[in-house]
Amino acid sequence: MASTGSGRHRADVEINVLESFEVRSRRSIREAEKAKMDRTSRRARRALARMEARAIKREKALARPVALSAGDHRLRSNPTFRTAVTMLTASGLLATVALPAYAYDPEIAAMARLTTTSQADIVQTDGTQNLTVAAANTIKFVRGEYASANAESVLRQQTLNNYLAYNGPTAAEFVKNPPYSIISSDQVLQVASKYVGTPYVFGGSNPRGFDCSGLILFVYAQFGIALPHSVTAQARSGIIVSPADALPGDLVIYNDHGHNGIYAGNGQMYHAPQRGDYVKLSAINSLAEAGGHYFVRLGTN
């Protein structure tokens, strides 16, 4: 009875089997490539023969016999020359036809140590870059024209579109039917605070966008007070009070009439500062202090 092989011997046998399988796999790949090359070469020779036949047929049709010199005849009849032309043509056809197949051929991919041939898997790898669209570009471009828009201009256009889409009550409608019948400092500040975070829009006068005088116009409209949309005109709509007598709800007017806000007390005011900013409660800034400012009362108690 034959003795049972040792564990080492069985392991050697398994390794040899795997090596034989790997050799056969490589041999099968080479044989497949060689067969593909042979088929391509045969197609190239047939194509060359057809080209020669068509050339001869055209020459006969045009009655232009072409006399070949002895040297040319010998060159075309030379087997080495014909083989070289055939192989050159076959190589070109092989590069054109076979290359796209190699790009995603699983066997070739495995030999090249590619772990996947799936484009979806490649796109989802951690090393790829991801593009996140922060804002939709709502700018309209005309065919034939070129324009460059940065993120700031796109957001500004989006803010303007939102402003124009507002369909709520207007300041004029509030003046005709004010929701508040009592005017007080606390009530004015409470209404003004509702619009903190509203984006600045030049000429804006609704909750989708305010400029400085537009905010004041809209707030006081809710108390039945109609104001013009202008810093200078609003400054002339009330009475000037001294800083010591200023109360929350009074207007803060810059001396150059370039800006205004609603005084909130303790050196602060609600205002719509500038483009790219939002309605906020902040200190009466150094620009106002440098140029000076004063207070106007519009009927608060």
For each residue, the residues with C-beta under 8 A, 3 or more apart:
1:
2:
3:
4:
5: 9 10 13
6: 9 10
7: 10 11
8: 11 12
9: 5 6 12 13
10: 5 6 7 13 14
11: 7 8 14 15
12: 8 9 15 16
13: 5 9 10 16 17
14: 10 11 17 18
15: 11 12 18 19
16: 12 13 19 20
17: 13 14 20 21
18: 14 15 21 22
19: 15 16 22 23
20: 16 17 23 24
21: 17 18 24 25
22: 18 19 25 26
23: 19 20 26 27
24: 20 21 27 28
25: 21 22 28 29
26: 22 23 29 30
27: 23 24 30 31
28: 24 25 31 32
29: 25 26 32 33 107 111
30: 26 27 33 34
31: 27 28 34 35
32: 28 29 35 36
33: 29 30 36 37
34: 30 31 37 38
35: 31 32 38 39
36: 32 33 39 40 94 98
37: 33 34 40 41 90 94
38: 34 35 41 42
39: 35 36 42 43
40: 36 37 43 44 90 93 94 97 98
41: 37 38 44 45 86 87 90
42: 38 39 45 46
43: 39 40 46 47 90 93
44: 40 41 47 48 86 89 90 93
45: 41 42 48 49 86
46: 42 43 49 50
47: 43 44 50 51 89
48: 44 45 51 52 85 86 89
49: 45 46 52 53
50: 46 47 53 54
51: 47 48 54 55
52: 48 49 55 56
53: 49 50 56 57
54: 50 51 57 58
55: 51 52 58 59
56: 52 53 59 60
57: 53 54 60 61
58: 54 55 61 62
59: 55 56 62 64 65 66
60: 56 57 63
61: 57 58
62: 58 59
63: 60
64: 59
65: 59
66: 59
67:
68: 72 73 76
69: 72 73
70: 73 74
71: 74 75
72: 68 69 75 76
73: 68 69 70 76 77
74: 70 71 77 78
75: 71 72 78 81
76: 68 72 73 81 82
77: 73 74
78: 74 75 81 82
79: 82 83
80: 83 84
81: 75 76 78 84 85
82: 76 78 79 85 86
83: 79 80 86 87
84: 80 81 87 88
85: 48 81 82 88 89
86: 41 44 45 48 82 83 89 90
87: 41 83 84 90 91
88: 84 85 91 92
89: 44 47 48 85 86 92 93
90: 37 40 41 43 44 86 87 93 94
91: 87 88 94 95
92: 88 89 95 96
93: 40 43 44 89 90 96 97
94: 36 37 40 90 91 97 98
95: 91 92 98 99
96: 92 93 99
97: 40 93 94 100 101
98: 36 40 94 95 101 102
99: 95 96 102 103
100: 97 103 104
101: 97 98 104 105
102: 98 99 105 108
103: 99 100
104: 100 101 109 117
105: 101 102 108 109
106: 109 110 117
107: 29 110 111
108: 102 105 111 112
109: 104 105 106 112 114 117
110: 106 107 113 114
111: 29 107 108
112: 108 109
113: 110
114: 109 110 117
115:
116: 121 122
117: 104 106 109 114
118: 121 122
119: 122 123
120: 123 124
121: 116 118 124 125
122: 116 118 119 125 128
123: 119 120 128
124: 120 121 128
125: 121 122 128
126:
127:
128: 122 123 124 125
129:
130:
131:
132:
133: 136
134: 151
135: 151 154 155 158
136: 133 154 158
137: 149 154 157
138: 154 157 158 161
139: 147 149 153 154 157
140:
141: 145 147
142: 145
143:
144:
145: 141 142
146:
147: 139 141
148:
149: 137 139 153 154 157
150: 153 154
151: 134 135 154 155
152: 155 156 276
153: 139 149 150 156 157
154: 135 136 137 138 139 149 150 151 157 158
155: 135 151 152 158 159
156: 152 153 159 160 275 276
157: 137 138 139 149 153 154 160 161
158: 135 136 138 154 155 161 162
159: 155 156 162 163 199 201 208 209
160: 156 157 163 164 201 209
161: 138 157 158 164 165
162: 158 159 165 166 208 209
163: 159 160 166 201 204 206 208 209
164: 160 161
165: 161 162 208
166: 162 163 206 207 208
167:
168: 206 207
169: 173 174
170: 173 174 205 206
171: 174 175 205 206 217 218 221 226
172: 175 176 221 226
173: 169 170 176 177
174: 169 170 171 177 178 179 218 221 222 224
175: 171 172 178 221 224 225 226
176: 172 173
177: 173 174
178: 174 175 181 221 222 223 224
179: 174 222
180: 183 187 191 222 223 224
181: 178
182: 187
183: 180 187 188 223 225 299 300 301
184: 187 188 249 300 301
185: 188 189 247 248 249 300 301
186: 189 190 248
187: 180 182 183 184 190 191 223
188: 183 184 185 191 192 219 220 223 248 249 262 300
189: 185 186 192 193 248 249 262 264 270
190: 186 187 193 194
191: 180 187 188 194 219 222 223
192: 188 189 195 215 219 262 264 270
193: 189 190 196 270 281
194: 190 191
195: 192 198 207 210 215 218 219 270 279
196: 193 270 278 279 280 281
197: 278 279 280
198: 195 207 208 209 210 215 272 278 279
199: 159 208 209 277 278
200: 204 209 210 211 272 273 274 275 276 277 278 279
201: 159 160 163 204 208 209 210 211 214
202: 211 275
203: 211 214 229
204: 163 200 201 208 209 210 211 214 272
205: 170 171 210 211 214 215 217 218 229
206: 163 166 168 170 171 209 210 214 218
207: 166 168 195 198 210 218
208: 159 162 163 165 166 198 199 201 204
209: 159 160 162 163 198 199 200 201 204 206 214
210: 195 198 200 201 204 205 206 207 214 215 218 272 279
211: 200 201 202 203 204 205 214 215 272
212: 215 216 231 259 260 261 271 272 273
213: 216 217 227 228 229 230 231 234 260
214: 201 203 204 205 206 209 210 211 217 218 229 272
215: 192 195 198 205 210 211 212 218 219 261 262 270 271 272 279
216: 212 213 219 220 227 234 251 260 261 262
217: 171 205 213 214 220 221 227 228 229 234
218: 171 174 195 205 206 207 210 214 215 221 222
219: 188 191 192 195 215 216 222 223 262
220: 188 216 217 223 225 227 298
221: 171 172 174 175 178 217 218 224 225 226 227
222: 174 178 179 180 191 218 219
223: 178 180 183 187 188 191 219 220 299
224: 174 175 178 180 221
225: 175 183 220 221 298 299
226: 171 172 175 221
227: 213 216 217 220 221 233 234 237 298
228: 213 217 233 234 237
229: 203 205 213 214 217 233
230: 213 233 234
231: 212 213 234 235 253 254 257 258 259 260
232: 235 236 257
233: 227 228 229 230 236 237
234: 213 216 217 227 228 230 231 237 238 251 253 260 296
235: 231 232 238 251 253 257 260 296
236: 232 233
237: 227 228 233 234 296 298
238: 234 235 251 296 297 298 299
239: 296 297
240: 294 295 296 297
241: 245 246 247 250 295 296 297
242: 245 246 295
243: 246 294 295
244:
245: 241 242 295
246: 241 242 243 250 263 295
247: 185 241 250 263 265 297 300
248: 185 186 188 189 263 264 265 300
249: 184 185 188 189 262 263 298 300
250: 241 246 247 262 263 295 296 297 298 300
251: 216 234 235 238 260 261 262 263 295 296 297 298
252: 260 261 262 263 269 271 284 288 293 295
253: 231 234 235 257 260 293 294 295 296
254: 231 257 258 259 260 287 288 291 292 293
255: 291 292 293 294
256: 291
257: 231 232 235 253 254 260
258: 231 254 291
259: 212 231 254 271 273 287 288
260: 212 213 216 231 234 235 251 252 253 254 257 271
261: 212 215 216 251 252 269 270 271 284
262: 188 189 192 215 216 219 249 250 251 252 269 270 271
263: 246 247 248 249 250 251 252 268 269 295
264: 189 192 248 268 269 270 281
265: 247 248 268
266:
267: 283 284
268: 263 264 265 281 282 283 284
269: 252 261 262 263 264 281 282 284
270: 189 192 193 195 196 215 261 262 264 279 280 281
271: 212 215 252 259 260 261 262 279 280 282
272: 198 200 204 210 211 212 214 215 277 278 279
273: 200 212 259 277 278 280 282
274: 200 277
275: 156 200 202
276: 152 156 200
277: 199 200 272 273 274 280
278: 196 197 198 199 200 272 273
279: 195 196 197 198 200 210 215 270 271 272
280: 196 197 270 271 273 277
281: 193 196 264 268 269 270
282: 268 269 271 273 285
283: 267 268
284: 252 261 267 268 269 288 289 293
285: 282 288 289
286: 289 290
287: 254 259 290 291
288: 252 254 259 284 285 291 292 293
289: 284 285 286 292 293
290: 286 287
291: 254 255 256 258 287 288
292: 254 255 288 289
293: 252 253 254 255 284 288 289
294: 240 243 253 255
295: 240 241 242 243 245 246 250 251 252 253 263
296: 234 235 237 238 239 240 241 250 251 253
297: 238 239 240 241 247 250 251 300
298: 220 225 227 237 238 249 250 251
299: 183 223 225 238
300: 183 184 185 188 247 248 249 250 297
301: 183 184 185
